[in-house]
Every structure is written in C-alpha cells, then in structure tokens.
Amino acid sequence: MKIAVPTRHGHVDEHFGHCEFYTVYTIENGKVTAKETLGSPQGCGCKSNIAFDLQQMGVEIMLAGGIGSGAINVLAAHGIQVVRGCSGNTDEVVDLYINGELTDSGESCSHHEHHHGSHQGEHGHSCNH
C-alpha cells in the first residue's frame, strides 16, 4: 500500500493544493519500507494532474490537512481515499494511520481562500485520533 501526504517543512501541509511536495510512503506488513517525494504542481491541486500521477505511483490513501471537496472527488475518481484534518510531522502521522489511530475529521474546505487555524502545538498531531 502507498500513502501520500502533502508536505511542507516535514509536516502535513494545511493546504493540499499548495504544498511544497507530496511525500509518498510505501507500507508493507504494517511498516514503512520506502519513502519518496513527488513534486507539487503549481496552482490548485484539484485542477492539476496530481491525482493521476499519484494513482500511477500506486497511492491508495491521502493523509491531508485542509482539502476541498473538489480535490477529494478527483482523488476518489482515481481510487485514492482521503483522510482529512491531519496535522503534525508526516512520519508520525503515517505511523498513527498504520496503527489505526487516525480517523477522518469529516471537514472539507469550502473555499480556496479559507485558512485553517491549528489547534495543536508545533509538534502536535491530529486527524481525530
């Protein structure tokens, strides 16, 4: 299984479509066995080819911070399930997901300009675990 995480400075980027890059984790037998990066296209994530590119890499799960319903629909059309509301260090968030400790926040961004306030400290994580 492969998991993608929109990344900025080693943490889950709060804005899916504006991240520095995507970190793609390969998971085998409940452990991370590989980690690679995929450059982020400029502009809106839901209007780029990122969903197709991630699908071609074999990504099945997207652990995202803030993400709009348009992007969720595009990712779903490419067989990628989105877990919303994630924050914190990407490696730690992926470990929490692997251990079954994360659930989807159920919240989507309604506007591209919408800003998400972090309810966690700098080293905190969330995703409703």
N, C-alpha and C positions, 0 to 999 in steps of 0.2 A: 504494500500500500504506500502511496505517496501523499504527503500533506504539504500544502503551500501556505506560507504566512507572509502577508505584506509587511515589509521590514523597513525600519528607519533607525539607525544607530543601535542595532542589535535588539530592538524592541518591536512589538506589534505596532504598526503604524495605525493611528486612529482614523486615517482616511485611505481606504482601499485604493482608490484611483490615483493617488498622489504619492505613493510610497517610493523610496529610493530603488528598491528591487524586491523580488519575491525570493524568500528562502524556501527551498524545496527539500523536504526530509523524506528519505526512504526508510520505511519501517518494516522490519522482518522479525517475526517471533516476539513482538512487543518491545523491540529495541530499535533505536535509531542506528542504521547501518551506513548511511551516507547522507551528506548534506551538500547541496549545490545552490547556486543563485541563478536567477533569471532576471535580466534587466526589465525595468518597468517602462512601458511605452509612455510617451508624453501625452498629456490630456486625460480625458475621462476614461477610467478603467472599463466601464461597460460598453464604450464605443470603440475600443481597441480590439486587437486580435488576441488579447492576453488569455481569454478563456480557451480558445483553440490551442494556443501554444502550451498552456498548462495541461490540457487534455492530451496533447501529443506526447507530453512527458510522462503521462500516466497518473496525474494528480486526481485524487478522488475526494479530498477534503480540503476546504479553505478555512483556516482559523483567522477570522478577521476582527478588526475593531469596529469602526464605523463603515457601513456599506449600505448602499441604496438598494431598493427593490429591483431596479433595472439591472444592476450588476448581478444580483442574486439570481434573477431569471436567466440571464445569459450564461452564468456559470452552471446553473441547473440543466440548461439545454445541452451543455457539454459534459454532463454526468458528474459534476462537482458539487458536493454538498457543502453548504456554508454554515459555520458556527459563528454567530455574531457576538459582539460585546467583549472580545478578548483584549487583554492588555498585559503588559509586562515583558520580561525577557523571552525572546522567541523559543530558545531551547527549553526553558522551564514550562512555557505554555504547552509546547508539544508533549513534554513528559506528562503534564497533567491530563492532556487529552488521551494519551496512550493508556494511562491508568484509570480512565473512566471518570475523572473528576471534573470534567467541564460539561456544561450544557449551554445551549443556545440562549442568548438573552431575550430573543423574541422581538428585538427592536431593530428597525431599519431606519436609515437616514431618509428624510423626506425631501431634502434639498441639498444640492451640491455645496451651498454656502453654509450649511448647518455645521456648527462646531460642537464637538463633544467635550465636556469637562471631565477630567479624570477624577474618579472617586477613590483612586488608590494612590499610595505614595509612589515615589520614583521607582522603587523596587517592588511595588505591589503587582499583583496579577488579579485578573478577574476573568470571567467568562461564566459567571454564576456557578462557581464550584463550591 
